[in-house]
Amino acid sequence: MTPFAQEIAAARAGMAAGTLDEAMRHLERAHVIGQRQVWPHVLSHWLMLQIEARRGRPLAVLGQLARIVLGALGSLVGVVPVGNTGGNDINMFKRLPIPADLQNAIEAEAGQARNPYGKSAGFAWFMCLLSLAWFGMAKTPVAVAGWALPLACLALALLLSAPQSLPPWRGVLFKTWSVLLAAACAWYVSPGLAVGYIWLAGQVLRDAGRQP
């Protein structure tokens, strides 16, 4: 079990036992270790969000939601506040010194394989934000079904960010999903916005084609 996984397991155990302060300390350590990788970064904030919800702190929950989105994007482009513990008690952009034991853990985590779908994941996150902005600026109300598009793109972005969590046939899943998104956008939403989804599908096809 990697150092990040150990901290997450300890945090989950603390949450199950109701020792939320102890669980949060483990999540802060996990955040420092894993913030350079998208899925570990998102996971640490997601569990922090659950703790804040159990504490009954709605503003802190919103703070963790913001950190999930910005943290995922930061990890994708390689810009993160090194050493930041990720909690709501500290500015999300502030860098902090890294304890020696966590520095060793970070180096161990860095030895993991690069995400082969990294470019696709980055563009999928971008298309999620672009779709939300597009719908937000729409002059006419968007049908409820229309909001399924950014939600489906968000799901694809999360899976592309952590392809190791899926079986070997994930390439087929990614290619099919991205092509369907492009087709659905062109047919039901906007041909203009569909250009971005077509580009996303092309990037997914390229990334999948590089896999053995």
Buried (B, 14 or more C-beta within 10 A) or exposed (E): EBBBBBBBEBBBEBBEEEBBEBBBBBBBBBBBBBBBBBBBBBBBBBBBBBBBEEEEBEEBBEBBBEBBBBBBBBBBEEEBBEBBBBBBEEEBEEEEEBEEEBBEBBEEBEEEEEBBBBBBBBBBBBBBBBBBEBBEEEEEEEEEEBEEBBEBBBEBBBBBBBBEEEEEEBBEBBBEBBBBBBBBBBEEBBEEBBEBBBBBBBBBBEBBEEEE
